[in-house]
Amino acid sequence: MTSFEKLNRALINNLKKAGIYDHSSHYILGSLLNADSRIIDLGANVGNFYTLMHNKYKCTCYAVEASPKLYDNLPHVPKVFTYNYAIGGYNGEATFHISNESEANSVEPVIASAWGITETLIVPMITLEKFIDDQKIGLPLDLLKIDIEGSETDVINTLPVTMLNKIRQIPIEFHDFLGLSKQYLSDMYKAIDKLEANNFQIIRLSEYDYRAVLCINRTLVSLTPNQKIRLNIIHPLIIKSKLIHSALSRLLRGNKK
């Protein structure tokens, strides 16, 4: 095992000891979930995440998928309600690009085109605020999962603070690693600033970017002393160690040339 692999293992083990586990490529604090929990799954794709949530926690899930084809084939699971929308920054219609890689379907052509665009559709788009209001979803939410290929910044930036403050945790995938526009990066940092300003702890899983992030609402979630040490001290140290290791590796490779 290489030293970098050891650092990755240390990172995952530390998160597990803090109660944070990988659930279908999204890290969550599972202790917050039970059969009475309400969660929203934005970007349901083929239904893996909400199926896992139901099987493990028996919670109620509101799952949203923009692709009509994926939506039509979503698995039927008890206590899971499915909806065919794009969730974004306004109410109306959106141009939606179908990619050869279903996880890259997006309103952002740059994201979808990375694997090749096969089709472009017009789909209904609504804000998260309207979705919650229309479906009469009771707050607080125990979890809001956001994996919507570029629209995540619009969701966070347009969500009223009164609603944001009633969400306990948000596993979210940003897309700064894809080299999107300066406007996207500006919107992403605005969203992160908004989360931090409303007492969310941002736990970044990647040392380079925000492709995998868990946001925990410290107002609604009481972390134990052990969790605070692991998430506030040990986790940042491991992330920094990974950065230093990567920098040294690049330097050594450069010296060998």
Secondary structure, 3 states (H helix, E strand, C coil): CCHHHHHHHHHHHHHHHCCEEEECCEEEEHHHCCCCCEEEEECCCCCHHHHHHHHHHCCEEEEECCCHHHHHCCCCCCCEEEECCEEECCCEEEEEEEECCHHHCECCHHHHHCCCEEEEEEEEEEEHHHHHHHCCCCCCECEEEECCCCCHHHHHHHCCHHHHCCECEEEECCCHHHCCCHHHHHHHHHHHHHHHHCCEEEEECCCCCCCCEEEEECCCCCCCHHHHHHHHHHHHHHHHHHHHHHHHHHHHHHHHC
